Amino acid sequence: MIEALDNTGTQLNQSNSVDGGYEKRDLLNGLKNLKTEYGQLPASRMAQWAMARGWKRDNPMRLEQMVKDLNAGKQLRAPRI
């Protein structure tokens, strides 16, 4: 799981918010793949991982909320680019 998170994290431009654009698309694709492979994801641990990797601003908290939403069964949609 850590390797998949690292691969997803390296694709993101950390100067931008993960709530829109290419960053949201890439993050959601990675999270959906993890969800399919592992089932329930540990939201708070994933946010801690993001903080440890130097994710800027409130992106770790946004990641945590996305994971919680996915775990709750919400269908998150990536923006059209």
N, C-alpha and C positions, 0 to 999 in steps of 0.2 A: 504494500500500500504506500509506503514511504517513497519508493522509486516512482510510482505513478504520480504521486503528488509533486515530487521534484520535477518530473517531466512537464506537468501541467503548469507549475509555477514558473518555469524558465521561459514559457511562451508568452507570459503576461508582461506588459509594460507597466511597471510599478509606479510610474509617474501619473498614471490614469486610474480612475475609479474602476472597480470591478462590476459596477452596476450597469454598464452600457458598452456598446461598441464591440470591438473584436475581443476585448478582455472578458466580457460577460459570456460571449459565445464560446470562447476557448475554455473558460473555467467551467461552464455548464456541461460542455461535452466531456471534460475530464471527470467531473463529479458524477455524471450519469453513468459513465463507464465503471467508476468505482462502486457505485450503488448496485449496478447489475452484478458485479463480481463479488462484492462483500456483503451486500444487504444493508443493514443499519450501519450508518457511519457515525463515528464519534465526533460530534460537532465541536465541542469545547477543545478536544485534543487537536483537532485540525486547525482551529484558530490559534492555539498555542504554537503549533508547528509553523504557521504563517508568520507569527510574531518573531519566532526564533530565526526565520529566514530573512527577516528584514522587510516584510511587507509594510508599506507606508500608509499613513493616515489611518482611516478606519476600515481599510480593506480586510483585516483579519476578522473584525466583527461582522462585516457584510458576508464574508465566507461562512462564518458560523451560522448566520441566519439562513443562507441559501441551503446549507446542509440540513438544518432543522426543518426547513420547508420540504425538502426532498424526502426526508425521513417521515414526515407527516403525510406524504402522498400527494403533495401539490405538484402540478405540472408547470414547471418553470419554463418559460420560452426565451430563447435567445433572440436578440434583435435582428432584424433584416438588414443585411449589409450589402 
